Structure formats: C-alpha cells, structure tokens
Amino acid sequence: MRGYTLQYRDGHAELTLRDDLPRPAPGPGQLLVRVRAAGLNRGELLAGHGPQGGSPKPLGAEAAGEVVEVGVGVPGWKVGDRAMGRCNGGFADFALISEAEALHVPEALDWTEAGAIPLTFLVVYDMLVVQGRLKAGETLLVAGGSSGVGVAALSAAKAMGARVIATSGSAAKLARLTTLGLDLGLETRAPDFAAAVREATEGRGADLAIDTVGGSVFAECVRSLGFQGRLAMVGYVDGVLRAELDLEALHARRLHLFGVSNKLRTPQQRAEPVPGFRADWLPLFADGRLRPVVDRVFRFEELAQAKASMEQAEHLGKIVLAGSAD
C-alpha cells in the first residue's frame, strides 16, 4: 500500500511517499475506506504541531472514500457505502475511520468536496455551535477570513442566518468571499479593525469572533466584541503566542474566551460533537445550503506541490489531495 509519512528534522517537515506500508485492517468500531480524496490542513504541517524526531508518522487527518471492510460492532454501515471522517493517515490508498466519527457522504457531494469537510467543518461546528452558541441574526467576525477555517466559518454562519464580517490582507480574496455571502470585508492584516466592526454593528460589537491569525490580533478581537461576546482562539499562524488581555472588558462585558483544539482531547471527547454535526449540518450539505469551498486539487503524487501551495497562502478555502489510482 502507498502512503505518505511525515517527520520533522531541524524544524522542517520531511514528506516521504512509501509503497511498502501494510494495508490496515479494521478493528472493532472501525471502517476501512479506499481513499478517494483527503483535505490538506495547515496545522499538521506546522513545525511544533507534528512529530519531532523519532519514527515517521502517517500523514493526513481527514479522508473520504468507499467502505471496503467493516469492523465488528459498526451498525449502519456496509461495504460500498461512501464515508468521510477524521482519521490518522488519510494520505494513503486506504485509511481507518472510527465509527464514532464516520459520516455518510450526501449524494450531492463529490469526492473532492467530501474530502474537504470532516476536519475543518467539525472544528467550525465546535466554534460556532458547541462553544460559540451563534444564533440567526447575530454578527460573526472572522479575523483571517480567507483561511480554510475562515471560509468554512463564513459559509456555515451564513447557512445559520448570521451576519459575517471578515478581515483579510487581500482585496481580491475579500471580493471572492463576497460572492459566498460575506456582508463586510475589511482589508487589513493589522490589529486596527475594532472601530470598523463597531461602526458596522451600530456600536454593539460582534457577538462571536474567530481568531485564526494568532496573538497579533487577539487584543483587537477582544476590543471588537459586544456585551456577552464570545471569542474563539483557533490558531496562531503568525507565531505570536502572547497577547494583551483587557481584564476590564472581560469583566464588564461578561466575555467568554475559549480555545478550539483537539490536541489534548481523548478520542471519546473528539467524537462528542459528531452526533450533533450529523443532525444539524449534514442536512445542509445534502440540500446544498452548505458546501465546502475547494480552491485546488492535486494528484496523489503531488503532495509536495500541494504543501508548497499552502505555504504560499495564495489559496482561498481548502486544498485537497485526490486519492491514488486503483
């Protein structure tokens, strides 16, 4: 079986395509899928997020494909079903998906779209619904709106009936986001957008803010929040891990600040939001109200090029690796 492994040496990611990997066998509660598409995610390729030294690890945190084997104790699944889900080793011919995280692929979605959904949209579901408590009519602010998470959050929030404001350093990307329903785009990479957010919300501020950038805009996101506002800390691509916190604003406005990460969660904890996602958002994908935005698709053999494209940050939405040929 072919598959990619990842190892970090001296702060650099080393990708290796191997053709001698054993085909995995599903254990109890697992599905084995032939991978047709897998989304590329920045976090798994950032130094400090991946395996440091030691043995190379399988690469790919989400995948979509046909079920070829069903483990013991997996009701509701059969060989030939279309499945998508978070996994370990999605950049391979075959991958295992836990039944607790497996999702049936709606007929309306092709493989490329399905491969772009599981990890990103479950993260977005966590930040918008589980922890963010976003409601129709509220205002969402996305700092770094053209990232994969940012675009998914925009699409999902609009499907939920929310208003969305987003920042980006690219006017061209903001123009594209407008076609996806963005209500207001702020062209900036600097922490200077709070006043514009308050003006756009008639002084109230955002109900929920998502910081996909990091510490360089964290304080400005806090300044952008209204009474009982919520702030989701998603990532720190700027590498800034410390930021000012306005305790007076936190106290007086009764703010709720939370992190969105699976790093320390157990498999059972990671799977907790999946039933809600199935019930709330899979119908939106099925009827077309919600769709992933795929920027580029690379062939299985082109992972190095896909990684380079992601590092250049020219994409809007997801980069997807097509499954290897039969």
FISELUM-472220 format. One record per residue (C-alpha): residue number from 0; residue in one letter; x negated, y, z negated. Coordinates in pm, 1 decimal. Example, Ala and Ser with C-alpha at 12.3 -4.5 7.8 and 13.67 -1.06 7.14 Angstrom:
<recs>
+------+-------+----------+----------+----------+
! bavo ! torza !       c1 !       c2 !       c3 !
+------+-------+----------+----------+----------+
!    0 !     a !  -1230.0 !   -450.0 !   -780.0 !
!    1 !     s !  -1367.0 !   -106.0 !   -714.0 !
+------+-------+----------+----------+----------+
</recs>
This chain:
<recs>
+------+-------+----------+----------+----------+
! bavo ! torza !       c1 !       c2 !       c3 !
+------+-------+----------+----------+----------+
!    0 !     m !      0.0 !      0.0 !      0.0 !
!    1 !     r !   -118.1 !    350.3 !     77.6 !
!    2 !     g !   -102.5 !    627.5 !   -175.4 !
!    3 !     y !   -277.9 !    939.4 !   -296.5 !
!    4 !     t !   -468.6 !    971.6 !   -621.9 !
!    5 !     l !   -580.7 !   1288.6 !   -797.4 !
!    6 !     q !   -882.8 !   1362.5 !  -1012.4 !
!    7 !     y !  -1028.1 !   1688.7 !  -1136.8 !
!    8 !     r !  -1401.7 !   1748.2 !  -1132.8 !
!    9 !     d !  -1551.7 !   2081.2 !  -1238.8 !
!   10 !     g !  -1213.1 !   2248.1 !  -1212.7 !
!   11 !     h !  -1142.5 !   2127.8 !   -858.2 !
!   12 !     a !   -872.0 !   1883.7 !   -750.6 !
!   13 !     e !  -1001.2 !   1583.9 !   -557.5 !
!   14 !     l !   -736.2 !   1412.7 !   -344.2 !
!   15 !     t !   -803.5 !   1061.1 !   -221.1 !
!   16 !     l !   -587.9 !    859.5 !     18.6 !
!   17 !     r !   -624.0 !    491.1 !    -62.6 !
!   18 !     d !   -488.7 !    192.8 !    127.6 !
!   19 !     d !   -559.3 !    -71.5 !   -136.6 !
!   20 !     l !   -307.5 !     25.0 !   -404.3 !
!   21 !     p !    -84.6 !   -257.1 !   -531.0 !
!   22 !     r !    281.9 !   -230.0 !   -444.9 !
!   23 !     p !    463.2 !   -163.3 !   -773.8 !
!   24 !     a !    733.1 !   -397.7 !   -899.6 !
!   25 !     p !   1040.9 !   -257.6 !  -1075.2 !
!   26 !     g !   1075.2 !   -340.6 !  -1441.4 !
!   27 !     p !   1396.3 !   -323.3 !  -1642.9 !
!   28 !     g !   1578.2 !      2.3 !  -1576.4 !
!   29 !     q !   1375.0 !     88.8 !  -1265.2 !
!   30 !     l !   1429.1 !    125.0 !   -890.9 !
!   31 !     l !   1162.0 !     66.4 !   -628.2 !
!   32 !     v !   1206.3 !    300.7 !   -331.7 !
!   33 !     r !   1036.3 !    324.5 !      5.3 !
!   34 !     v !    935.7 !    689.5 !      1.6 !
!   35 !     r !   1072.6 !    898.4 !    288.3 !
!   36 !     a !    984.6 !   1242.2 !    150.1 !
!   37 !     a !    820.7 !   1393.0 !   -156.1 !
!   38 !     g !    801.2 !   1753.8 !   -270.3 !
!   39 !     l !    471.3 !   1923.9 !   -344.3 !
!   40 !     n !    458.5 !   2114.8 !   -672.5 !
!   41 !     r !    200.9 !   2373.5 !   -772.6 !
!   42 !     g !    179.6 !   2258.3 !  -1133.5 !
!   43 !     e !     40.9 !   1915.1 !  -1056.2 !
!   44 !     l !   -245.0 !   2069.2 !   -854.4 !
!   45 !     l !   -348.5 !   2341.6 !  -1100.2 !
!   46 !     a !   -669.4 !   2291.3 !  -1295.4 !
!   47 !     g !   -579.3 !   2214.1 !  -1655.4 !
!   48 !     h !   -247.2 !   2052.5 !  -1558.6 !
!   49 !     g !   -392.1 !   1736.1 !  -1406.7 !
!   50 !     p !   -615.5 !   1452.5 !  -1528.2 !
!   51 !     q !   -959.7 !   1575.9 !  -1630.8 !
!   52 !     g !  -1231.2 !   1320.7 !  -1560.8 !
!   53 !     g !  -1158.5 !    954.6 !  -1625.8 !
!   54 !     s !   -982.6 !    740.6 !  -1369.5 !
!   55 !     p !   -793.7 !    895.4 !  -1075.7 !
!   56 !     k !   -417.9 !    915.9 !  -1132.6 !
!   57 !     p !   -129.4 !    865.3 !   -887.4 !
!   58 !     l !    -12.2 !   1192.4 !   -734.5 !
!   59 !     g !    341.8 !   1307.8 !   -661.5 !
!   60 !     a !    604.0 !   1395.2 !   -923.2 !
!   61 !     e !    923.0 !   1355.8 !   -716.7 !
!   62 !     a !   1037.8 !   1147.0 !   -422.5 !
!   63 !     a !   1334.2 !   1035.7 !   -214.1 !
!   64 !     g !   1378.5 !    710.7 !    -24.7 !
!   65 !     e !   1568.5 !    385.9 !     26.2 !
!   66 !     v !   1602.1 !    143.0 !   -261.2 !
!   67 !     v !   1417.4 !   -179.2 !   -173.8 !
!   68 !     e !   1428.5 !   -352.5 !   -513.8 !
!   69 !     v !   1648.1 !   -310.5 !   -821.0 !
!   70 !     g !   1520.8 !   -395.4 !  -1167.5 !
!   71 !     v !   1716.5 !   -567.1 !  -1440.7 !
!   72 !     g !   1979.1 !   -355.6 !  -1612.1 !
!   73 !     v !   2037.8 !    -97.7 !  -1340.2 !
!   74 !     p !   2413.6 !    -77.2 !  -1275.9 !
!   75 !     g !   2547.7 !    125.5 !   -987.7 !
!   76 !     w !   2251.1 !     71.7 !   -756.1 !
!   77 !     k !   2182.8 !   -175.5 !   -476.9 !
!   78 !     v !   1922.3 !   -236.1 !   -208.6 !
!   79 !     g !   1966.2 !     12.3 !     75.5 !
!   80 !     d !   2101.8 !    296.0 !   -139.4 !
!   81 !     r !   1948.3 !    639.7 !    -88.3 !
!   82 !     a !   1781.9 !    759.9 !   -407.6 !
!   83 !     m !   1589.0 !   1062.1 !   -526.7 !
!   84 !     g !   1428.9 !   1138.8 !   -858.8 !
!   85 !     r !   1130.6 !   1246.0 !  -1058.9 !
!   86 !     c !    861.6 !    982.2 !  -1064.6 !
!   87 !     n !    491.5 !    909.7 !  -1106.3 !
!   88 !     g !    309.4 !    852.9 !   -778.7 !
!   89 !     g !    557.7 !    987.7 !   -523.9 !
!   90 !     f !    289.7 !   1043.8 !   -259.2 !
!   91 !     a !    276.7 !    676.9 !   -164.2 !
!   92 !     d !    452.4 !    419.9 !     51.9 !
!   93 !     f !    655.8 !    301.3 !   -248.1 !
!   94 !     a !    738.2 !    456.1 !   -585.8 !
!   95 !     l !    925.5 !    362.5 !   -901.0 !
!   96 !     i !   1211.9 !    578.7 !  -1023.8 !
!   97 !     s !   1367.4 !    529.3 !  -1365.5 !
!   98 !     e !   1740.8 !    461.4 !  -1353.9 !
!   99 !     a !   1779.9 !    730.9 !  -1620.1 !
!  100 !     e !   1651.9 !    991.9 !  -1373.5 !
!  101 !     a !   1766.9 !    841.4 !  -1042.8 !
!  102 !     l !   2014.1 !   1041.3 !   -835.7 !
!  103 !     h !   2220.5 !    924.0 !   -539.6 !
!  104 !     v !   2136.6 !   1134.2 !   -232.4 !
!  105 !     p !   2452.0 !   1303.0 !    -97.8 !
!  106 !     e !   2528.4 !   1226.4 !    267.0 !
!  107 !     a !   2497.5 !   1594.8 !    352.5 !
!  108 !     l !   2123.8 !   1593.1 !    276.0 !
!  109 !     d !   1844.1 !   1458.4 !    495.5 !
!  110 !     w !   1530.4 !   1300.8 !    350.6 !
!  111 !     t !   1328.2 !   1621.7 !    362.4 !
!  112 !     e !   1590.9 !   1810.2 !    163.2 !
!  113 !     a !   1631.0 !   1524.1 !    -83.8 !
!  114 !     g !   1255.8 !   1512.0 !   -144.4 !
!  115 !     a !   1260.6 !   1881.2 !   -237.9 !
!  116 !     i !   1529.2 !   1855.1 !   -506.4 !
!  117 !     p !   1458.4 !   1635.1 !   -811.1 !
!  118 !     l !   1179.3 !   1809.4 !   -999.3 !
!  119 !     t !   1243.4 !   2171.2 !   -906.0 !
!  120 !     f !   1620.7 !   2169.5 !   -939.2 !
!  121 !     l !   1618.2 !   1976.0 !  -1266.8 !
!  122 !     v !   1379.7 !   2239.9 !  -1403.5 !
!  123 !     v !   1613.6 !   2510.7 !  -1274.7 !
!  124 !     y !   1914.4 !   2332.9 !  -1426.1 !
!  125 !     d !   1731.5 !   2334.0 !  -1760.3 !
!  126 !     m !   1656.5 !   2706.0 !  -1742.2 !
!  127 !     l !   1990.3 !   2824.9 !  -1601.6 !
!  128 !     v !   2240.1 !   2588.8 !  -1764.1 !
!  129 !     v !   2097.9 !   2388.7 !  -2055.8 !
!  130 !     q !   1894.7 !   2662.4 !  -2220.6 !
!  131 !     g !   1982.2 !   2975.9 !  -2021.9 !
!  132 !     r !   2361.6 !   2946.2 !  -2054.2 !
!  133 !     l !   2409.9 !   3151.3 !  -1736.6 !
!  134 !     k !   2770.8 !   3237.6 !  -1656.3 !
!  135 !     a !   2950.2 !   3366.2 !  -1348.3 !
!  136 !     g !   2930.1 !   3743.9 !  -1330.2 !
!  137 !     e !   2605.5 !   3766.1 !  -1529.7 !
!  138 !     t !   2278.5 !   3903.1 !  -1391.6 !
!  139 !     l !   1970.8 !   3687.4 !  -1342.0 !
!  140 !     l !   1625.4 !   3841.5 !  -1298.8 !
!  141 !     v !   1357.7 !   3627.1 !  -1132.3 !
!  142 !     a !   1000.9 !   3754.6 !  -1164.4 !
!  143 !     g !    825.9 !   3585.1 !   -873.9 !
!  144 !     g !   1135.9 !   3516.4 !   -669.9 !
!  145 !     s !    966.3 !   3363.2 !   -365.1 !
!  146 !     s !    815.7 !   3067.0 !   -552.7 !
!  147 !     g !    971.7 !   2722.1 !   -518.3 !
!  148 !     v !   1135.4 !   2756.1 !   -860.1 !
!  149 !     g !   1234.2 !   3115.3 !   -786.9 !
!  150 !     v !   1409.3 !   3031.0 !   -460.4 !
!  151 !     a !   1586.6 !   2733.5 !   -617.4 !
!  152 !     a !   1697.9 !   2951.3 !   -909.7 !
!  153 !     l !   1836.2 !   3211.8 !   -668.1 !
!  154 !     s !   2030.9 !   2950.9 !   -471.7 !
!  155 !     a !   2169.3 !   2782.0 !   -781.8 !
!  156 !     a !   2258.5 !   3106.0 !   -959.7 !
!  157 !     k !   2449.4 !   3231.5 !   -655.5 !
!  158 !     a !   2636.5 !   2899.1 !   -639.5 !
!  159 !     m !   2727.4 !   2957.2 !  -1005.4 !
!  160 !     g !   2864.5 !   3303.9 !   -929.5 !
!  161 !     a !   2584.8 !   3509.7 !  -1084.2 !
!  162 !     r !   2418.0 !   3825.4 !   -952.5 !
!  163 !     v !   2044.2 !   3792.3 !   -881.1 !
!  164 !     i !   1759.6 !   4044.2 !   -888.1 !
!  165 !     a !   1412.1 !   3923.0 !   -788.3 !
!  166 !     t !   1060.7 !   4061.4 !   -762.8 !
!  167 !     s !    801.1 !   3976.7 !   -501.0 !
!  168 !     g !    490.8 !   4141.8 !   -362.7 !
!  169 !     s !    608.7 !   4067.3 !     -9.1 !
!  170 !     a !    876.0 !   4275.9 !    162.9 !
!  171 !     a !    910.2 !   4005.1 !    428.1 !
!  172 !     k !    984.8 !   3740.4 !    167.5 !
!  173 !     l !   1239.5 !   3962.5 !     -4.5 !
!  174 !     a !   1410.6 !   4013.5 !    331.3 !
!  175 !     r !   1433.8 !   3636.2 !    372.1 !
!  176 !     l !   1567.9 !   3599.5 !     18.1 !
!  177 !     t !   1840.4 !   3848.8 !    102.9 !
!  178 !     t !   1969.4 !   3605.5 !    364.7 !
!  179 !     l !   2001.7 !   3349.2 !     82.0 !
!  180 !     g !   2219.9 !   3584.4 !   -121.9 !
!  181 !     l !   1969.1 !   3796.1 !   -317.1 !
!  182 !     d !   2151.4 !   4102.9 !   -446.3 !
!  183 !     l !   1848.6 !   4324.2 !   -512.3 !
!  184 !     g !   1483.7 !   4275.3 !   -421.4 !
!  185 !     l !   1207.2 !   4469.4 !   -597.1 !
!  186 !     e !    883.7 !   4479.5 !   -400.8 !
!  187 !     t !    614.7 !   4467.8 !   -669.2 !
!  188 !     r !    355.5 !   4243.5 !   -831.5 !
!  189 !     a !    304.2 !   4487.2 !  -1116.9 !
!  190 !     p !    488.3 !   4497.5 !  -1452.5 !
!  191 !     d !    690.8 !   4801.2 !  -1351.2 !
!  192 !     f !   1039.8 !   4674.3 !  -1275.8 !
!  193 !     a !   1234.9 !   4707.5 !  -1604.0 !
!  194 !     a !   1368.5 !   5054.6 !  -1524.2 !
!  195 !     a !   1495.3 !   4939.2 !  -1184.6 !
!  196 !     v !   1666.7 !   4638.2 !  -1342.0 !
!  197 !     r !   1840.5 !   4857.7 !  -1598.7 !
!  198 !     e !   1948.1 !   5105.1 !  -1331.4 !
!  199 !     a !   2090.3 !   4823.8 !  -1118.6 !
!  200 !     t !   2287.4 !   4691.1 !  -1416.5 !
!  201 !     e !   2422.8 !   5031.7 !  -1526.8 !
!  202 !     g !   2189.3 !   5034.9 !  -1826.3 !
!  203 !     r !   2284.4 !   4692.1 !  -1961.1 !
!  204 !     g !   1977.5 !   4494.5 !  -1853.8 !
!  205 !     a !   1955.7 !   4136.5 !  -1730.7 !
!  206 !     d !   2141.9 !   3857.8 !  -1908.4 !
!  207 !     l !   1876.7 !   3599.5 !  -1818.3 !
!  208 !     a !   1522.5 !   3648.4 !  -1690.5 !
!  209 !     i !   1286.7 !   3387.7 !  -1547.5 !
!  210 !     d !    911.8 !   3446.9 !  -1566.5 !
!  211 !     t !    744.5 !   3226.9 !  -1305.6 !
!  212 !     v !    435.5 !   3452.5 !  -1294.4 !
!  213 !     g !    288.0 !   3447.3 !  -1643.9 !
!  214 !     g !    161.2 !   3679.4 !  -1914.0 !
!  215 !     s !    100.7 !   3974.9 !  -1685.1 !
!  216 !     v !    478.1 !   4036.9 !  -1651.3 !
!  217 !     f !    607.8 !   3876.8 !  -1970.9 !
!  218 !     a !    646.6 !   4202.6 !  -2166.9 !
!  219 !     e !    820.7 !   4367.3 !  -1870.6 !
!  220 !     c !   1065.6 !   4077.1 !  -1852.7 !
!  221 !     v !   1147.5 !   4133.7 !  -2220.1 !
!  222 !     r !   1198.8 !   4505.9 !  -2151.6 !
!  223 !     s !   1438.3 !   4411.8 !  -1869.9 !
!  224 !     l !   1673.3 !   4212.3 !  -2094.4 !
!  225 !     g !   2002.8 !   4336.7 !  -2228.5 !
!  226 !     f !   2177.4 !   4257.9 !  -2555.8 !
!  227 !     q !   2163.7 !   3883.1 !  -2629.2 !
!  228 !     g !   1947.4 !   3835.7 !  -2321.7 !
!  229 !     r !   1752.5 !   3517.4 !  -2261.9 !
!  230 !     l !   1402.5 !   3475.6 !  -2118.1 !
!  231 !     a !   1273.2 !   3151.4 !  -1963.1 !
!  232 !     m !    894.5 !   3110.3 !  -1961.5 !
!  233 !     v !    833.1 !   2880.7 !  -1664.9 !
!  234 !     g !    467.3 !   2907.1 !  -1571.2 !
!  235 !     y !    154.9 !   3118.7 !  -1557.7 !
!  236 !     v !     12.7 !   3115.5 !  -1208.4 !
!  237 !     d !   -157.6 !   3446.0 !  -1292.8 !
!  238 !     g !   -368.6 !   3264.3 !  -1553.4 !
!  239 !     v !   -268.9 !   3514.9 !  -1823.5 !
!  240 !     l !   -180.9 !   3317.0 !  -2135.1 !
!  241 !     r !   -136.4 !   3600.3 !  -2386.0 !
!  242 !     a !    113.1 !   3886.0 !  -2377.7 !
!  243 !     e !    264.5 !   4163.8 !  -2586.5 !
!  244 !     l !    592.4 !   4085.0 !  -2763.2 !
!  245 !     d !    819.8 !   4371.2 !  -2864.7 !
!  246 !     l !    948.4 !   4248.3 !  -3200.1 !
!  247 !     e !   1188.6 !   4540.8 !  -3236.0 !
!  248 !     a !   1355.6 !   4449.9 !  -2906.4 !
!  249 !     l !   1360.1 !   4080.8 !  -3000.5 !
!  250 !     h !   1524.8 !   4163.2 !  -3331.9 !
!  251 !     a !   1768.3 !   4440.0 !  -3237.5 !
!  252 !     r !   1886.1 !   4290.1 !  -2908.2 !
!  253 !     r !   1911.8 !   3936.6 !  -3050.8 !
!  254 !     l !   1699.6 !   3796.6 !  -2768.4 !
!  255 !     h !   1638.4 !   3429.2 !  -2703.6 !
!  256 !     l !   1297.5 !   3333.7 !  -2562.1 !
!  257 !     f !   1236.4 !   2974.5 !  -2452.5 !
!  258 !     g !    989.4 !   2761.1 !  -2265.0 !
!  259 !     v !   1067.5 !   2531.3 !  -1972.4 !
!  260 !     s !    822.0 !   2242.8 !  -1965.3 !
!  261 !     n !    828.3 !   1864.0 !  -1974.7 !
!  262 !     k !    465.5 !   1833.6 !  -2082.7 !
!  263 !     l !    535.0 !   1717.9 !  -2439.8 !
!  264 !     r !    876.7 !   1559.9 !  -2389.0 !
!  265 !     t !    932.3 !   1187.4 !  -2410.7 !
!  266 !     p !   1087.1 !   1003.9 !  -2112.5 !
!  267 !     q !   1415.2 !    993.7 !  -2303.8 !
!  268 !     q !   1404.7 !   1369.5 !  -2362.9 !
!  269 !     r !   1322.0 !   1440.3 !  -1998.1 !
!  270 !     a !   1624.2 !   1237.1 !  -1891.5 !
!  271 !     e !   1870.7 !   1413.4 !  -2122.2 !
!  272 !     p !   1981.0 !   1681.5 !  -1870.2 !
!  273 !     v !   2024.9 !   1433.4 !  -1582.4 !
!  274 !     p !   2388.7 !   1333.2 !  -1653.9 !
!  275 !     g !   2487.3 !   1699.6 !  -1665.0 !
!  276 !     f !   2297.7 !   1764.1 !  -1341.3 !
!  277 !     r !   2481.1 !   1474.1 !  -1174.4 !
!  278 !     a !   2816.7 !   1608.9 !  -1284.3 !
!  279 !     d !   2758.2 !   1980.8 !  -1230.4 !
!  280 !     w !   2523.1 !   2018.8 !   -935.1 !
!  281 !     l !   2530.4 !   1704.6 !   -720.3 !
!  282 !     p !   2880.9 !   1800.7 !   -600.4 !
!  283 !     l !   2739.2 !   2140.4 !   -497.2 !
!  284 !     f !   2475.0 !   1967.8 !   -284.6 !
!  285 !     a !   2735.3 !   1730.5 !   -143.4 !
!  286 !     d !   2968.4 !   2003.7 !    -17.3 !
!  287 !     g !   2696.9 !   2242.9 !     99.4 !
!  288 !     r !   2737.8 !   2512.9 !   -163.0 !
!  289 !     l !   2381.0 !   2444.6 !   -277.7 !
!  290 !     r !   2087.9 !   2345.8 !    -56.0 !
!  291 !     p !   1714.1 !   2338.2 !   -109.2 !
!  292 !     v !   1502.1 !   2573.2 !     98.0 !
!  293 !     v !   1220.7 !   2380.5 !    268.9 !
!  294 !     d !    950.1 !   2604.6 !    412.8 !
!  295 !     r !    718.1 !   2348.9 !    574.5 !
!  296 !     v !    698.7 !   1972.8 !    619.5 !
!  297 !     f !    362.0 !   1798.6 !    651.5 !
!  298 !     r !    291.3 !   1445.2 !    766.3 !
!  299 !     f !    185.7 !   1190.2 !    505.9 !
!  300 !     e !   -176.2 !   1213.8 !    619.4 !
!  301 !     e !   -178.0 !   1594.5 !    586.4 !
!  302 !     l !   -168.0 !   1634.3 !    208.8 !
!  303 !     a !   -494.0 !   1833.1 !    205.6 !
!  304 !     q !   -344.7 !   2079.2 !    455.1 !
!  305 !     a !    -24.6 !   2097.7 !    250.8 !
!  306 !     k !   -225.0 !   2177.1 !    -62.6 !
!  307 !     a !   -418.7 !   2449.5 !    122.7 !
!  308 !     s !    -92.4 !   2599.8 !    248.5 !
!  309 !     m !     46.1 !   2611.3 !   -105.3 !
!  310 !     e !   -269.9 !   2776.2 !   -239.3 !
!  311 !     q !   -242.5 !   3049.3 !     26.1 !
!  312 !     a !    103.1 !   3130.9 !   -119.1 !
!  313 !     e !    248.9 !   3211.2 !    221.3 !
!  314 !     h !    546.5 !   2977.5 !    184.0 !
!  315 !     l !    896.5 !   3058.3 !     63.2 !
!  316 !     g !   1070.0 !   2766.9 !   -103.2 !
!  317 !     k !    935.7 !   2411.6 !   -100.9 !
!  318 !     i !    657.3 !   2235.1 !     82.0 !
!  319 !     v !    742.3 !   1870.3 !    148.4 !
!  320 !     l !    530.1 !   1571.7 !    248.3 !
!  321 !     a !    709.0 !   1333.4 !    485.2 !
!  322 !     g !    694.8 !    965.9 !    391.7 !
!  323 !     s !    439.8 !    742.5 !    562.2 !
!  324 !     a !    545.6 !    541.1 !    863.8 !
!  325 !     d !    679.4 !    187.2 !    820.0 !
+------+-------+----------+----------+----------+
</recs>
